[in-house]
Amino acid sequence: MDWTFSLVGLGVGLLVGVTGIGGGALMTPVLVLGFGVPAALVAGAGHLALGNVDLPLLGALLVGSLPG
């Protein structure tokens, strides 16, 4: 096991606990930029290709979220 992941997780956890910032706002850039983990958009495209996406529900969510 790579201890770097554990140490980064500990650091982000402490920072989230002290500041109240959301963990995803800190951990996502670290994983994508620091460790080369592909972003969620790639995973979303994969689910779309596999047919796992409920397109009518996606459309309803986009109508509500895109204006915001």
N, C-alpha and C positions, 0 to 999 in steps of 0.2 A: 504494500500500500504506500502511496506517495504521501508523505507527511505535509507536503505543501498545501494540499487541499484542506487538510485538517486545520492547519495553522491559519489559513485564509478564512475558513469558516469560523474559527474561534474569534479572529479579529473582527469580522463582520458582525458576529453575534454580540460581541462586547460593544461595538459602535452603535448597533441598533438598540441595545439595552440602555445605553447612556443617553442617546440623542432622540430616540423615538422615530427615527427615519425608517421607512419600510425596507425590509431586508432585500426584496427584489430589486429595489432601486440601486442598491449597492452591489449585490452579488451578480446580477446579470451582466453588467459591464466587465466585472472581474473575470467571469467565466468566458465571455465572448472574446474580449481583448487580451486577457492575460493567459488563458489556457486554451484558446482556440476552439471552444465548444460552439457548434453552429447555432445560430439564433433560432427563435421559435418560428419565424416565418418559413424556414426550411421544413420544420416539422409539420407546419400547417399545410404546406404544399404536398407533403407526403400523404397526409391524411385525406386531402382532397383527391389525390390520384387513386387512393385505395377505396374511395367511395364512403368514407367514414363521416363525411360532413353532411349535416342536415341543411341543405341549401335554403329552403324557405325560412328556417329559423335563423340562419346566418343573415339573410336579407333583412329580417325584422330587427335583428341586433344592429346591423349596419345603419339602418334608417334612424335608429335612436342614438347611435354613438357618433356617427360621422359629423353631424352638425355641432356636436359639443367639442 
